[in-house]
Amino acid sequence: MKIFVIILLFVLISQGYSQCSLSDIHVNQSRTGRTVNGKSQWTVYITNWCACVQTNVQLDCKGFQTVEAIEPSLLQVSGDVCLVSAGQPIWKGAIEFNYAWDTQFPLTPISSIVAC
Ligand SMILES: *[C@@H]1O[C@H](CO)[C@@H](O)[C@H](O)[C@H]1NC(C)=O
C-alpha cells in the first residue's frame, strides 16, 4: 500500500513537471519611444514560464520586417518563421531584442521542444 502511494505521488509529480507547453512561452513587447530611420523601435521580451527548458522555439514571423538589424544569436528570421536564440534552450530569464518598423508584429510562438 505504501509503495502504491509513493508510485502514485511520483506519477502525479512527474505529470506536473511535464505540463509544460508552448503556451508557457510568453512574448511581450512595447514601444521604446525612439525611432530608427523614421520607424518606431520596439523592445521584445521572450520568457519561458515553465519549470523545464524549451529549445527550438519558433515564432510566427509572417510579414516581419525591421530596419534595425537583430543579432542572429537572438532571433533568426527565415521566411515566415523566426528561430529564437538559435534554437538554444530558453530558461526563465528573458531574451530581449529590439526591432524597428511602423507597426508591431505579434511574433506568436508556433512551436518548441520541451526538455524536462
Ligand atoms: C515583459 O517581460 C519582461 C521580462 O520578463 C518584464 O520585465 C516586463 O515587465 C514585461 N513587460 C510587460 C509589459 O509585461
The ligand as an SDF file (V2000), in Angstrom:
LIG
                    3D

 14 14  0  0  0  0  0  0  0  0999 V2000
    7.8420   41.8590  -20.2900 C   0  0  0  0  0  0  0  0  0  0  0  0
    8.7170   40.8360  -19.8460 O   0  0  0  0  0  0  0  0  0  0  0  0
    9.8370   41.3060  -19.1050 C   0  0  0  0  0  0  0  0  0  0  0  0
   10.7470   40.1270  -18.7890 C   0  0  0  0  0  0  0  0  0  0  0  0
   10.0690   39.0940  -18.1600 O   0  0  0  0  0  0  0  0  0  0  0  0
    9.3520   42.0270  -17.8570 C   0  0  0  0  0  0  0  0  0  0  0  0
   10.4600   42.5470  -17.1610 O   0  0  0  0  0  0  0  0  0  0  0  0
    8.4250   43.1430  -18.2570 C   0  0  0  0  0  0  0  0  0  0  0  0
    7.8890   43.7410  -17.1050 O   0  0  0  0  0  0  0  0  0  0  0  0
    7.2840   42.6370  -19.1330 C   0  0  0  0  0  0  0  0  0  0  0  0
    6.5030   43.7700  -19.5940 N   0  0  0  0  0  0  0  0  0  0  0  0
    5.1870   43.7420  -19.6320 C   0  0  0  0  0  0  0  0  0  0  0  0
    4.5240   44.9540  -20.1790 C   0  0  0  0  0  0  0  0  0  0  0  0
    4.5380   42.7770  -19.2530 O   0  0  0  0  0  0  0  0  0  0  0  0
  1  2  1  0
  1 10  1  0
  2  3  1  0
  3  4  1  0
  3  6  1  0
  4  5  1  0
  6  7  1  0
  6  8  1  0
  8  9  1  0
  8 10  1  0
 10 11  1  0
 11 12  1  0
 12 13  1  0
 12 14  2  0
M  END
$$$$
